[in-house]
Amino acid sequence: MHQGKIIFPQEPWTITETEVNLAHNQRCETVFAVANGYIGMRGNAEEGYSGPVGFSLNGTYLNGFYDSTPIQYGEEAFGYAKNRQTMLNVADAKGISLWVDGEKFDVLHSKVIDYKRQLHMKQGVMTREIVWETAQGKQVELRIERMASFANKHLALIRYEVKVRNAAARIAFVSTLNGEVTNQVTMGDPRTGSGFAGQVLQTEDLREEGTIHGTAQRTKNTKFALISAMNHELHVANEATCMQQEQLIEHRYDCEAAPDQSIVLDKFIAYFSSKDYEEAELWPMAVTALTDAKAKGYNWFRERQAEILADFWQVADVSVEGDALLQQGLRFNAYHLFQSVGRDGKTNIGAKGITGEGYEGHYFWDTETYILPFFLYNRPEISRQLLKYRHSILPKAKARAAELGYEGALYAWRTIDGEETSPYYPAGSAQLHINADIAYAVKKYVEVTRDEDYLLQEGLDILVETCRFFADAGDWIEGKGFCINGVTGPDEYTAMVNNNAYTNLMVKDQFEFTVKSLRKLEQTTGWQDVSARYELDERELEAWTAMADRMYIHRVGQLIGQDDSFLEKAPWDFANTPREKYPLLLHFHPMVIYKYQVLKQADLVLAMYLQGHRFMREEKVINYKYYEPLTTHDSSLSASIYAIVGAELGEIEKAYQYFMQSARMDLDDYHNNVKDGIHSASMAGSWLTIVNGFAGMRHDDEVITFNPTIPSAWTSYTFRVLFHGSLIEVVVAKERTTYRLIQGHFVQLRHGEQGFVLESERVCESQ
């Protein structure tokens, strides 16, 4: 595996770039992106990019805003996904050009004598601090600050400050809003951009109201309307002009700067789409939002940004003593997750967040298996909104199941609005386990929050309909039991198999939890309404119980087959596969890969983590040792899972090596594709590795358990988790672990085999 390249100094709360390097430019555009769960702006320079082609991707994205076009198949079959969906690059409002005495600043071509770009993870802003020497010898200090507002998801803001050292100068700002934007086109890598060519977000007109100007655009096929607008405030006397041409709006501000005088331009940016509001309301809402933003002022939003992040970090921060590189990676990952996740119940979180065009902005099982658990223990209300999104697309999941001839609901493998968009079904639509992954997230949410209202209002809808799908999709096979055949598990290098162990175990768990939840309701006065709502009867509950009890898992001695045929295949020839042939999916036909024992990512080992109570420890050891050498980790989802299970089994140093891959996957660009966006699941996986791996956290609906270990390089580590509404702080050191109840009532806690009620603080000796 590529070990990544460290290019940023080790700092606890910032990411810093001290020179512009074209070789790293597109990667850094992702790293320095700002977002708020709805708006995502790549870290492109305000003055634009004037370098060679292929080293920059100028992008601004809105979570869930997409266009669709029919998928073109050479040979089509019944039930194939019909349409692609692509998150669109929307109107670019980042542009601000600076002119000093008629000379334009360009970071790539001007004489730059000092440069620093920083992502500030406590303040929630990205800054550029530059000293530029003009052709006349004047030294110009620039400080540019950018944020996507956490206080209002529709707003982004830029503050551009200029000071000329010891000299007067004529200053001009040219602020732009450009509607002529396109998406990048896929270039032989299915993980990168879209199949769209040319402009698909079409500009219909330009609008203005007072000092506010904007573009009105519409997607080609989905016909979504979008208003993008801007407003400004220049804090000195100036002459302002505005020019509009075709799809471009330019605001020009001319002023005179005295020696050492700070000239500050604030830019307020708004995006409103018909996905959220009635089309007639979009322009008035943008005008109101920008008017209000200017009245509040830039500083108000900056203060709210810091306050919101302070609240987030109070619970979400993980502190590691003895490993500065890791510490930086953990905070970077948590920060990007917080700024990428949808919070409105209508959007989710893409595999690349809203920082790039990889995977077209699609939502996957990554959310429920990796990302939702991260928020569950620090911001459960966000997890609730992620589940709300899944409930909102349940009708499309039911339609998909019906299309394929099944009862119940089948969630799309990759989607934005709920429709299946995976054109390669063997490694996409066949991953039926996404149903069980979503059901598992429902289960964990209820266990952690005890939000029974959610279960009644929405959770049972998901559980019952996905159970009905699996009950219909599975078969009773004589001599085996209940089987689910013709599926693909998490390992996408093994497709269309019978009885994938991960899938079957997750479905077993889903059946058991659903029946348990319904049996509890049978004892309440509301049962009659619930049974009528779902048309449930005793026969169906008994059938699900039998399916769970007799779910088939393929075993050969103490080896558990990843599926019925995996153990019968020849191992992949790893010794004669050069490093440049990885990832295998870019260098070998699927028919070649599928023939062999080779894994793209954790599959059975993932089941050993999520369903660990169903395995004996000896089974885990034997199967971990068997599957670990067969795994390429070509998927960024893999390393954290091997770290978690490795830590549980005492393979601490091996777990640590896998952990570092997930913790610094994006900062060090392990897979050479951060240019296309972050790896959000891997980011969440690094948090899971600390909490579920090294600290060994597990729980049911009553007790939370820890089995802490600590890598030799660390002195201690500290984290906090919410459980049953109480906030628990865990401090793991070499000799002891300290548990503190920070807020809330008592918690039933177990440290290894030692159980107790945590009411204030308890110190436990190392195991």
N, C-alpha and C positions, 0 to 999 in steps of 0.2 A: 504494500500500500504506500502511496505517496505520503511522505511525512510532513508535507506542508512547508511553508516558508514564513518565518517570523519577520515582519517588516515594520511592526509598530512597537514603540517602547513599552516596557512593562509599567503600567500605571493603574492604580486601583479603580478610578472612577472616570477615566477619559481614554479615548482612542486618539492618537496624535499622528499626523503625517507632516513631515518637515521638508519634503521636496515633492515636486510633481514628477512622477516617473511613468512614462507612457506604458511601460510593460505592466504596471499595476493599476493603471488608471480606471479601467472598467470594473475591476475588482473593488477598487476604493469607492466607486460610485455607488455600489451596493452597501458597503460597510458604513458609509457616511449618509445613508438615506435617512430622511425623517418621515415619520408617519404617525397616524393617530387611530388606526383601526379602520379608517375609511379612506382618507387621502394618504397616498404614498408618493414621496418625491425622491428620486435618486439624487445622489450627491453631485450633480452636474454643476459646473461653474456658472455663476450668474451671467458672465459675459459670453458664454457659449464655448464651443469647442472648435478649434481651428487646426487641429492636428491631422495626421493621416487617417484614412478610413480604417475602421475595424477596432479602434481603441477606445470608443466611447459609445454609450447608449443613452440618449437623452430621454428620460421617461418620467411621466407623472401618471399615476393610476388611481382609480377609485375601486375599492373593494366591492365586488359583485356587479360592477358595470361592464357589460360585455356586448359583443355582437356575435351572431351565429351565422353559419353557412353550412350547406349540405356537405357531408363527407363524401369524397369521391373514391369509390371502390373500383378496382379493376374487375373484381368478381364479387358480387354481393350475395348474401344469403338471408333467409328469414330472420328477423329479430336483431339484425346488426344495428348498432347505434346509428342514428340518422344524421345528426347534426353535430358539428363542432361548436364549441363556445370558447371565446377568447376575451380575456380581460383586456380592455383597450387602453392604449396610450392616449391620454386626453389632452386638451388644450394646454400648452406650455405657458405657465405664468411665472416661471422662475427668472425670466430674462431681465437683467439690469446691466446696461453698458455704462461705463464711466469714461468721461472725457475731461482731461485737464489741459487747459490752454490749447484746445483743439486736437490733442493727442489721445488716442483711444487706448485704454488698458486691455491687455491680453496676457494672461498668466503664462501662456506658452511662448509668446514672442516679445513681451516687454522685458526690460531689465529689472528683474526681481532680486533684491538684496536680502530679503528676509521673508520666510513663508512658514506658515503653520495653519493646518486645518485640524479641528478637533470635534469629536462627538462628546458632548457633556451629558453623562448618564444620570446625574442628579438633577440637572436643570432642564433636560429635555430639549436641548438646542444643538445645532451644528454651527460652528463658527469658522471663519477664515480670517486670519490676521496676516497682512502682507505689507511689506514696504517696497514701493515701486519707485525707481528713479527714472524720471522722464528724460526725453532727449535734451531738454534745457537744463538738466542737472537738478531739478527739484525732486526732493524726496517726499513721497506721498504715502501716508499711513492709511491703510484700509482695514476696517473691521466690519465683517458681514456676519449677520446672525440669522438663522433660519429655523423655523419650527412649524410643525403641524399641530394645531391646537388640540389638547386633550379636553379643554373646556367647551369647545364647540367643534364637532366633527367636520363641519362644512368649511372650516377656516384654516388657512395657512398664512404665515406672516414672515416678512423679511425686513430686517433693519440693516441699512447700508450706511456706514459712517466713514467719512473722509476727512483727513486733516493733512494740510501741506506744511511741512516743517520749515519754519523761519522764512516763509515766503507767501506772498499773495498769489492768487491764481483764479482763473475763470474755470468754474466747475459746471459740467453738464451731466445729468443722468438721463438715460433713455430707457424707460421701463416698458416692457413689451408683454403682450398677450397674443400668442400665436396659435391659431386653430389648425394650421396645416401640419398635422402630425400623422405618423404611421407606426405600426408595430414592426419589430424585427422579424425577419423571415427565417424559418428553420433551415439550417445548413447541415443536414445529414445526421443530426443528433436529436432523437425524439424527445429529449428532456428540455430542449431549448424553446425557441419562440414559436410563433403561430404559422399557420398556412396562409394567412392573409398577405396579399401583395397590394401595395398602394394604400390610399387613404379610404378608410371605411367609416370614419366619423366625419360626416359631411356638414360643412358650415352653411347654415341657411341665412343668417343675417348677423349684423353687428348692431349692438344697442348701446345707448348711453342715457344716463339720467344724472344731471349735475356733473360731479367729478367722477362718477362711476361709469365704467365702460365694460362691455362684455360681449361674448360670442354666444349665439344660439346655434346648437348643433344637433344632429340626429344620426343615430346609427342606421346603417344601410338596411339591415334585415330585421332586427328586433324592434326598430322604430322607437327606441328610447330617446327622449329629449334630454339635452344637457345644457345648462347655463354655466358658463365660466366667466367670472367677473373680477375686476380689481378696483381698488381705491388707494389713494396715497395721501401722505402728509409729509411735507418738507418743512423742517423746523426753522427755516430762515426765509427772508424775502427772496422771491424768485419770479421768473417769467416762465409760465407754463403754456405749452402748446400740445395739441393732440392731432395725430394723423392716423387715418384709417385707410387701409388698402387691401382689397380682397379679404383675406382671412387674418390679417395682422393689424393689431392696434398698438400704436406707440405713443406713450406719454413722454414728453421731453421737458425737463426742468433745468433752466439756466440760472446760475447765481454767481456771486462774487464771494470768494473766501479770503478773509484776512489771514495773516501769518498765524499758524498754530490754532486756527479756529476749527472746531468740529462742525462739520456739515452732516446732518442726519436726515436720511430719507427712510420713511416707513412705508412698506407696501403691504396691503391687506388683500387677500385672495380668497375667493369663495367658489365652491362647486355645489350645484344643486341639480338633481336628476329626477326624471319622471318615475324612476324605480321607487322613489320615496314619497313623492308628492304629486298632486295633480299638475299637469303641464302648465296650466294658466297661472299657477302660483309660483313658478320657479323664479321668474325675473323679479317679481315683487319681494320674494323671500331673500334673494341675493342682495337686492338693494338695501333691505332692512338690516340684514346681517352685516354688510359692509359699513353702513352708516353707524350702526351700533358699535362695531369694532373700532372705527376711527374715533368715536366719542370716548370709548373706554381708554383707548391708547395702547400702544405696544407694551408698555411696562405692566399694565394690568394683566395681559395675557401671559407675559413671562412669569409673573408672580404666581398665577394660577397653575401654570405648567409645573413649577417647582413644588408647589403644595401637593398637587396630585401625585407627583412622583415620590415625594417624601412619604405619603401615605402608602404607596405601593411598596417602597423599599423597606418600610417598617416591618413588614411580614415576609416579603419575598427574598430579601437579601440573604445570601449564604456567605459566611465569612470563613476563610481558610487561612490558618496561620502556618507559614512555612512554604508557601508555593505562590509566588506573585504572578507567575504566568497563568496558572489555573484561576486564581482569583479574578484576574482581568477577564478571562474567557467566560466565567460563570456570570458575571455581571453584564457583560456584553450580550450574552445569550438571553438572559432574563429581560433586559431592556428591549431588545428587538422583538421578543415575543409580545411584550406589553404594547408596543407601538404598532404591531401588525395585526392583532386579533380584533375581529369584528365584535361589537358589543351591543348591537341593536336587535338581535333576534332574527334579522333578515340576511345577515352575512355571516361568514365563518372565517377561517384562516387558511390561506392557500399554502401549498408546499413551499413556496418561495415568499410567503408573506405578501406585502405590496411593495417589494423592493426591486422587482425585475420581472421578466416575461417568461421565465422558465415554467414549464408545465401549464402555460396559458392562464395562470391565475386560478387553477382548479383546486377544489377541495377534495381531500382523500380521507382514508381511514387514519391518516396521521393525526388528525384532530383528536379523535376519541381515544386513541391508544397512547399517544405521547403528550399532546399539548393540553387537552382538557384536564388531565390529572395535575399538571403543573399549576393551573389556575384554581383547581378544586381546593387545594390546601392553602391558598393565599388570597384569592379573589373568587370565592365560589359563585358570586353573582354573575361573573363572566362565563363560568362553566354553564350556568343555567341558561344564559343567552345562546351559547353554542348548541345546547340541546334544543332550545326553542327553534333554532334554524332547522334542525333535523325534523322536528315536528311539523314545521311549515311546509316541508317538501314531501311529507308522508303521502299525500294524494298522488304525487308523481311516482313514488316508490310502489304504490299499489297498482298504478297503471302499468308500470314496468313488469311487475310480477304477472299481471293478467296477460300482457302481451306475449310473455314466454309460456303461458299456459298454466300458471300456478296460482294458488290462493295466497292471500296475505299481501305482504309488501316486500319488495327487493330494492334496496337503496342502490343508487348509481355508484359505480366504482370511482369515477372521476366526473365532476360536475361543477357548475356554478348555481344554476337555478333548480336542480333536481333531476334534470333529464340526463340519461346516460350518454356520455360523449366519448367513450373509449373505443377507438376504431380497431384495436387489436384485442379481440375478446379473450384469447387464451391467457394473457397476462393481465387482463383488465376485468371485463364483465364477469368472468368465471370466478373471480375472487369473492365468492358469496359470503366469506367471513366478515365482510364489512357490516352485514346485518348484526352479527353477534358482537362485533366490536362496539357498535352503537348501543346495543342492549347492555353490554358490560359497563359502558359509561353511565347509562341510566342507573344501573345497580350501584356503582361506586358513588355517584352523586347522592343517592338516597341514603346510603350507609353513612357518609360523611356529614351530611347536612340534616338528616332526619326530616327532610322536606316532604312530608306525606301528601301535602296538597299538590305538589308537582306530580307525584306519582299518580294521583287520581285524575288530575286535569290533563296531563299530557303523556307522562311516562308509560302508563299502561297501554295507551294507543300504540306506541312504538313496540312495546314488548309483545302484545297479543298478535299484532299483524305480522311481525317478523317470526314469531313462533309458528304461526299458521303457514308461513312460507316454508320453513324448514320441515315441518311435519309433512307437507305435500311434496317437497323436493327430495326428501330422503326415502329410503326403501328398507323394508325388512328382508334381509338375506339369510336364508337358512344356513345354520352353522356359524354365523357371525353375529347377527343381531341387527340393530338399526344402523344403516349405512348412508353416507352422503357421498355419492359418486360423481365423477365428471367435474371436479372443481380445481381451483388453483389456490394454494395457501399463500402465506406471506412471501415465501421464496419464489420469486418470479423466474428463476432458472429451472423450475420444475412445474410444468403446466398440465392441466387437464388430467388429474389423477383421481383415484378412488380413495376415499377415507383419509384425507389429509388430517393428521392428528391434531394440529392446532385448531382447525375448523371444527372438528368433531367435539373437542374438549370445550371450546367456547360455546358451542351450541348446547351441549350438555348443561353447562353452567347457566345459560340463558333459560332453558326449560325449567331448571330447578328453581331459579330465582323468581321466575314469573309465576309458577305454581305456588310457591311459598307466599308470595305477595297476595295472590288471589285467595289462598286458603285463610290468610289472616282477615281478609275482607269478608269472608263467609261468616265470621263471627260478629259482624257489625250490622247495624240497621240499614246501612247503605248497600248491602250486597245485592239486594233485589234489583236496584237501579243499575249496578255495575254489570250484573249478569245479563240483564236485558239489553244494556247498551252494546255489549259485544256478542250477544246471542250465545253466551257460554252455557255449556251443560257439563254435568259430571263426566260424561264419556270423553269429552275433549281433554279435560284436565288429567284424567287417568291415562289417556293416550300419551300426552306430553311426559308424564311421569315415567311411563314405560320406556319411551324413547330415550329419556335421560339415563335411566337405569341400565339399559342395554345398548348404549352407544358403543359402536365398535372402534377399537384402537388396535392397530396392527403391531404385534410384538414377536420378536425372535429372541427367546431367552430374556435377558434384561435389557436388550436393545429395543427401543421403540421406533418403529418405522415412521419416517416423516409422512409416508403414505403407504399404500399396499405394495407398491413396486419399487420404492426407492432403494431398499437394501439389496435388491437383485441386480442393480445396475453396476457397471464398472466405474471405478473412481476416475475423475478427471485427471489428466496427465499434468499436474501442477509443475513438476520438475522441468518439463520442456515447454512451458508457456511463459514467454518473456514478459517482463513488467510492462512493456509498451503495448501488450495485447489486452491490458485491462483498462476499463471495464469490458468484460467479455461481450456484453450486448452490442458493443460497437465494432466488434471484430469477428464474431462468429454467428452463423445463422442459428435461429432458435432451434431448428431440428437437430443441430449438432449439440448444443448446450443441453437440451432436454434428455439426451440419451444417457447422461452421465450423473454420477454422484458429485454434484457441485452446487453450492448454494450462493445466491446473491446476497442473502441476509438471513438473520435469525428467523427460524420457523418453529421447529420443535422447542428450541431453547427459549423462544418467546413464550410458548405455552408453559414452560417450566417456571417462568417468572410470573405470568398472570394467573396461572392455575397451579401454583406451586404446592398447594395443600393436597393435590391429587398424585403427587410423586413421592416415593421414598427417597431419602437422601442418597442412598447408594445408586438408585436409578439416575438421579440427576448427575452424579459424578461420572458414571459410565457413559451416559449419552452426551454430556458436555464434551468429554474427551473425544468422543467419536465424531461429533458434528463440527466441532471448532476448527479442525484442520481442513475441513471440506468447504469452509465458508470464505468467499472472496471479499466480503464486505464492500462490494461494488455499490451497494445502497448505503446512503448516509444514515439510514434508520437502524443499522445493524450494530455498530460498535457499542452503543450504550447498553444494549440488551446483553451482549456478552460480558460487559463490565459488571452489570447488576448480578447476573447469575454467577459469574466468576468470583465476585466478592462474597456472595452467600456461601460458596463452596470452599472458601479459604484461599482461593487463587488471587491473593491481594495484589501482587505486583503485576500479574497479567491483567487483572481488572483495571489497574491504574493506567496501563498503557492504552487499553481500549478507551478508558475514560478520557484521557487527554485528547484522543481523536475526536470525540464528540464535543468536548468542552471548547476546543479551538478549531473545530471543523471549518468555520467561516473566517475567523481572524487569520488563520494560517493557510487557508485555501487547500485543504487536504485533497479535494477531488478536482482541483483545477477548473471549477465552474461557478465560483462565487460571482463572477461577472453576470450570471443570469439571475441572481437573487440569493437570499439566504436559504439555509436548510432548516426550516422551522422545527421539524420533528427532532432533528439531531440536537438542536438547541434545548428543547424541552428534555430530551434524553439525558443531557448532562446534569440537569437538576434531579431527575429521577435516579441517576446513578449515585449521587450523594445521599439522597434520602432513602430510597428503596434498596440501593446497593450497599454502600459502606455503612450506613446507619441501620439497614435491615428493616425498614418500616413496613409493616403489614397491618391490616385491620379487618375486622368484620363489622357488623352493625352495633357491636357492644364494646369491644376492647381494641385498643391500639397497641401494637407490639413493636419493640425495637430489639435488634441484635447487633449492636454497634461494633465496627472494626475501624481501624485507622491505618492508612498507608504510612510506611516508615518515614517518608519525606516530610510529613506534616507534624506540627506540634499539637494542633487541635482544629476542630471545625465546629461551626455553630449555624443552626438554621431554626426556623419557626414554621409550625404547621397549625392550621385550624382543624379542629375535630369536634363535632357536636357543638359548634358555636364557641368553643374555648380555644384560646391561643396558647400553644405549648412551645417553649423554647428548649432546644436540645443542644447541649454542649458536650462534644465527645473529645476527650483527651486520652493520653496514653494509658493512664492508670484508672480513670474513672469517667463515668458519664453523669452529667447533671441535667435533671429535668425540672423546669420551672413552669408554673402556671401563671402566664402573664396577665390573662384576663379570662373571665368566664367562671363557670362552676367546676366542680371536681370532674376528673376524667378517669375512667378505668384504663389502667396502663399496665403493660407487661414489659419487663426488661429481661430478655432471655426467658428463663423459667420462673422468674420472680415476679409475681403479680402484686399490685397495690393500687390504692386510690390516690391519685395525685391531687392534692389540695393546695399546695404552695410550692414546695421544693423538695426534691429527693435526689440524693447522691448515691449512685450505684457503682460498685467496683467493676472493673473490666472482667469480661467472661474468661 
